[in-house]
Amino acid sequence: MNSQSGQNRPFQWKLFFMGSFHAINLAGAVLSALMAAFVAVISYFEKDTEYVLVMLIAAAGLTCGAVLLAFAFYQNIRAFSGLGEQRFFSRLDIRIGLPLLSLTWPVLIFAGSALSQQDSLPLQLIFLPGLTVLGIMIPIVGVTWLAIHNLPKDSARRVWDMLALGMTLGPMVIVVFEIFSLLLLFVVVALVMSANPQWMAALQSMPDSVQNLSTSEAQALLQDIFSSPWTVLVGISWLSFLVPVVEEPLKVIGIWLLGGRIRTPGEGFLLGVLSGAGFAVFESLGASASGASQWLGTVGGRAGTSLLHTLNSGIMGWALVSAWQQRKYTRLGLAFLLTIFIHGLWNAAVVGYGLSLAFYEFPVRLPNYFSDPQPYLMILAALIGFMLMLAMGFNRALQPIPTAPVEYNQPLLNPDSGENQTDGNPDQPD
């Protein structure tokens, strides 16, 4: 009977294309990991010790990504073959798992930070790649778990598909749109300059002027540029506005692809969280391969960024499905503004904190509001607390309301016949 039903089952093109897409990404991740490991071995024999560690961390991150893509590929193969889905990690209890992750992560960060400051290269090569991957993945798993626990789970295949799309297709589309936005910006600048002949003449003569500058004159020019509030405003505006405007709608690329097949806004939130988690895996593992000198700041700082991507994508998924199914376009607009605000303020605070750390080492004098890192740290800490509260609030609001069991009462046979009466004896059964 099963073979006959399998023969009569129509060819599922969507599963075939999704499985093929995951297979290509899986093969690319495996080949990239092998290439990074090979380059690390070559660099080791050439005694380029820092580059060896960077490439090994990159290889470990690519291997982690390949494992996650393998789960998505496996689920699509099972669904395409008619074997049904298989759930992984479904029996883990958040009441045990989340505190365990919360206690394990600081220990790993402390161990990795201590190891990154040691001069023992063999120990760094052996342990630091694994500690980097665990230091990146534990916050992503914990935040995702916190946001979606007790929510009605979709099919396991769709869950892994959404995570894989956030790791692969989402970043690809975002890069294309960011390049397009930069090209558009250059076109606008060129049009503005062409409309002002004096500006165009000054721009064309600038290379010769810069080449003829002395060291002191060049430093003075840089001082004027970086001390100008307009320079700081333009730079931070690009990171705080344009980048979030491009990233926030596109990180949930899987939500756009599924469209009307998502049943409820709560399901949109869950799938959006998973898509954002996939994007956080891609971005954080890619940014973590910075060697030992900046290990603590890179790996530790990615925890807050992972929380941002995961939560914002969940909010966008919830708002998009609300607009599609319930015509709540105001909710979509407000949610979009909220995610841009969170993302933009986070980027601005990170830039301010980084510049404050380099305030006294920067080649030119920066404005005085970059001299103290504490205000930026306070903003980042407040944003982390706010995002955690939002994640828990969304989870609590979107959990299904438990229904009380209805007590069954046996109907009366004949209310007027006295058949259900006990003749005044309360101990006599009905």
Secondary structure, DSSP 8 states (H G I E B T S, - for coil): -HHHHHHHS---HHHHHHHHHHHHHHHHHHHHHHHHHHHHHHHHHTT-HHHHHHHHHHHHHHHHHHHHHHHHHHHHHHHHTT-----SSTT--HHHHHHHHHHHHHHHHHHHHHHHTSS-HHHHHHHHHHHHHHHHHHHHHHHHHHHHTTS----HHHHHHHHHHHHTHHHHHHHHHHHHHHHHHHHHHHHHHHT-HHHHHHHHHHHHHHHT--HHHHHHHHHHHHH-HHHHHHHHHIIIIIHHHHHHHHTTHHHHHHGGG---HHHHHHHHHHHHHHHHHHHHHHHT-S-STTHHHHHHHHHHHHHHHHHHHHHHHHHHHHHHHH--HHHHHHHHHHHHHHHHHHHHHHHHHHHHHTTTTSSS---GGGS-SHHHHHHHHHHHHHHHHHHHHHHHHHS-------------S-TTTTTT--TT-TTS--
